[in-house]
Amino acid sequence: MKKTIVTVVGKDCVGIIAKVCTYFAENKVNILDISQTIVQEYFNMMMVVDTSASDKEFAQMAEDLEGLGRGIGVIIKAQHEDIFNMMHRI
């Protein structure tokens, strides 16, 4: 299993979750866990996904997600699970 951590942050608007999930479905990415909150008008989502069935290289997927985010007015970042864990170690 190749886990990736995806974060989405920005002003809330209709369709953010739908667009991100559609991208994942089209690229054979399985969503393992998802958490989202809206504080006033600000949207925050964190997802753990399995990219092992996808044909896309990680770098291309991360670039695609950043572009998708720009298109809907949010910031989307993807990180390999190992890098995410190292960055957030206590």
C-alpha positions as a LaTeX table, in Angstrom:
\begin{tabular}{lrrr}
\hline
Residue & $x$ (\AA) & $y$ (\AA) & $z$ (\AA) \\
\hline
Met1 & 0.00 & 0.00 & 0.00 \\
Lys2 & 1.29 & 3.47 & $-0.91$ \\
Lys3 & $-0.30$ & 5.99 & 1.42 \\
Thr4 & $-0.46$ & 9.69 & 0.67 \\
Ile5 & $-1.67$ & 12.49 & 2.93 \\
Val6 & $-3.72$ & 15.14 & 1.13 \\
Thr7 & $-4.71$ & 18.45 & 2.72 \\
Val8 & $-7.21$ & 20.94 & 1.32 \\
Val9 & $-7.54$ & 24.41 & 2.83 \\
Gly10 & $-9.38$ & 27.54 & 1.70 \\
Lys11 & $-12.64$ & 29.46 & 1.56 \\
Asp12 & $-15.61$ & 27.11 & 1.54 \\
Cys13 & $-17.58$ & 26.74 & $-1.68$ \\
Val14 & $-19.87$ & 24.19 & $-3.27$ \\
Gly15 & $-18.20$ & 21.12 & $-4.78$ \\
Ile16 & $-14.76$ & 20.99 & $-3.14$ \\
Ile17 & $-15.15$ & 17.43 & $-1.82$ \\
Ala18 & $-16.89$ & 16.28 & $-5.00$ \\
Lys19 & $-14.12$ & 17.57 & $-7.27$ \\
Val20 & $-11.30$ & 16.08 & $-5.19$ \\
Cys21 & $-13.08$ & 12.74 & $-4.84$ \\
Thr22 & $-13.90$ & 12.65 & $-8.57$ \\
Tyr23 & $-10.21$ & 13.17 & $-9.37$ \\
Phe24 & $-9.29$ & 10.28 & $-7.07$ \\
Ala25 & $-11.95$ & 7.98 & $-8.53$ \\
Glu26 & $-10.82$ & 8.73 & $-12.10$ \\
Asn27 & $-7.23$ & 7.88 & $-11.13$ \\
Lys28 & $-7.94$ & 4.69 & $-9.13$ \\
Val29 & $-7.00$ & 6.26 & $-5.81$ \\
Asn30 & $-8.76$ & 4.76 & $-2.77$ \\
Ile31 & $-9.75$ & 7.07 & 0.08 \\
Leu32 & $-8.84$ & 5.34 & 3.35 \\
Asp33 & $-9.77$ & 8.10 & 5.78 \\
Ile34 & $-11.21$ & 11.58 & 5.52 \\
Ser35 & $-11.79$ & 14.39 & 7.99 \\
Gln36 & $-13.24$ & 17.77 & 7.12 \\
Thr37 & $-14.32$ & 20.79 & 9.06 \\
Ile38 & $-15.67$ & 24.20 & 8.25 \\
Val39 & $-14.90$ & 27.00 & 10.67 \\
Gln40 & $-17.01$ & 30.02 & 9.77 \\
Glu41 & $-16.37$ & 30.23 & 6.00 \\
Tyr42 & $-13.04$ & 28.37 & 5.99 \\
Phe43 & $-12.81$ & 24.79 & 4.75 \\
Asn44 & $-10.18$ & 22.30 & 5.96 \\
Met45 & $-9.92$ & 18.67 & 4.88 \\
Met46 & $-7.33$ & 15.98 & 5.47 \\
Met47 & $-7.41$ & 12.67 & 3.62 \\
Val48 & $-5.33$ & 9.52 & 3.77 \\
Val49 & $-5.41$ & 7.81 & 0.38 \\
Asp50 & $-3.93$ & 4.68 & $-1.16$ \\
Thr51 & $-2.32$ & 5.41 & $-4.53$ \\
Ser52 & $-0.97$ & 1.90 & $-5.21$ \\
Ala53 & $-3.57$ & 1.10 & $-7.92$ \\
Ser54 & $-3.07$ & 4.40 & $-9.76$ \\
Asp55 & $-1.07$ & 4.62 & $-12.97$ \\
Lys56 & $-0.06$ & 8.22 & $-12.19$ \\
Glu57 & 3.34 & 9.03 & $-10.79$ \\
Phe58 & 3.23 & 10.78 & $-7.41$ \\
Ala59 & 4.76 & 14.00 & $-8.75$ \\
Gln60 & 2.16 & 14.24 & $-11.52$ \\
Met61 & $-0.67$ & 13.56 & $-9.09$ \\
Ala62 & 0.58 & 16.23 & $-6.68$ \\
Glu63 & 0.83 & 18.71 & $-9.56$ \\
Asp64 & $-2.66$ & 17.81 & $-10.81$ \\
Leu65 & $-4.10$ & 18.31 & $-7.33$ \\
Glu66 & $-2.42$ & 21.69 & $-6.94$ \\
Gly67 & $-3.91$ & 22.75 & $-10.29$ \\
Leu68 & $-7.33$ & 21.45 & $-9.28$ \\
Gly69 & $-7.07$ & 23.49 & $-6.09$ \\
Arg70 & $-6.17$ & 26.66 & $-7.97$ \\
Gly71 & $-9.20$ & 26.10 & $-10.17$ \\
Ile72 & $-11.59$ & 25.99 & $-7.21$ \\
Gly73 & $-9.84$ & 28.56 & $-5.02$ \\
Val74 & $-8.25$ & 26.28 & $-2.40$ \\
Ile75 & $-4.75$ & 24.99 & $-1.66$ \\
Ile76 & $-4.29$ & 21.25 & $-2.12$ \\
Lys77 & $-1.06$ & 19.58 & $-1.00$ \\
Ala78 & $-0.09$ & 15.92 & $-1.28$ \\
Gln79 & 2.73 & 14.31 & 0.70 \\
His80 & 4.02 & 10.76 & 0.93 \\
Glu81 & 3.02 & 9.29 & 4.29 \\
Asp82 & 6.67 & 8.82 & 5.35 \\
Ile83 & 7.54 & 12.47 & 4.70 \\
Phe84 & 4.39 & 13.67 & 6.45 \\
Asn85 & 5.20 & 11.55 & 9.51 \\
Met86 & 8.81 & 12.78 & 9.65 \\
Met87 & 7.69 & 16.40 & 9.42 \\
His88 & 5.17 & 15.98 & 12.25 \\
Arg89 & 7.23 & 13.96 & 14.69 \\
Ile90 & 7.35 & 15.25 & 18.23 \\
\hline
\end{tabular}
